[in-house]
Amino acid sequence: MNDFTARGVTVVAVSVDKPDTSRPWKQKKGFTFALASDPDMALIDGRFHIRNPQEKDLALHAIYIVDGKGRIYYRKVARRRAMPGELLDAIDFHRGTYKPPAPPPAKAP
């Protein structure tokens, strides 16, 4: 979370669970980001269209990065969660501060 905070990024997770269910889970995991609740799937269905087709009471794993003007500039919907490094790269690229990693050293002949 420190890398996101250092970039001035606010992380918000959205859960299909009611707050009484998601709040203890968040505390148990030690998460410090905001956790919104969408048990009626109003955002999940209405705005993002990411209801899981196999498990109708769940949403797909999805990441949206939104700039200060409300524009989505990164979206990932997948079976696996995004890794923090790829999200940080997307943020840096959008801001024009991305620095690609150095190439590995050449192998000796």
Residue pairs with C-beta under 8 A, 6 or more apart in sequence:
1 11
1 32
1 33
3 84
3 88
4 11
4 84
4 87
4 88
4 91
7 88
7 91
7 92
7 95
9 91
10 33
10 34
11 33
11 34
12 33
12 34
12 35
12 36
13 31
13 33
13 34
13 35
13 36
14 35
14 36
14 37
14 38
14 43
14 44
14 59
15 21
15 22
15 35
15 36
15 37
15 38
16 38
16 39
16 41
16 44
16 57
16 58
16 59
17 25
17 37
17 39
18 37
18 39
19 37
22 35
22 37
23 35
26 35
38 44
38 59
41 51
41 59
44 50
44 51
44 59
45 51
48 62
48 64
50 59
50 60
50 62
50 77
51 58
51 59
51 60
52 58
52 59
52 60
60 77
60 78
60 79
61 77
61 78
61 79
61 80
61 81
61 82
62 75
62 76
62 77
62 78
63 74
63 75
63 76
63 81
63 82
63 87
64 72
64 74
64 75
65 72
65 73
65 74
65 75
65 87
65 90
65 91
65 94
66 72
66 73
67 73
67 94
73 90
73 94
74 87
74 90
74 91
74 94
76 82
89 98
92 98
92 99
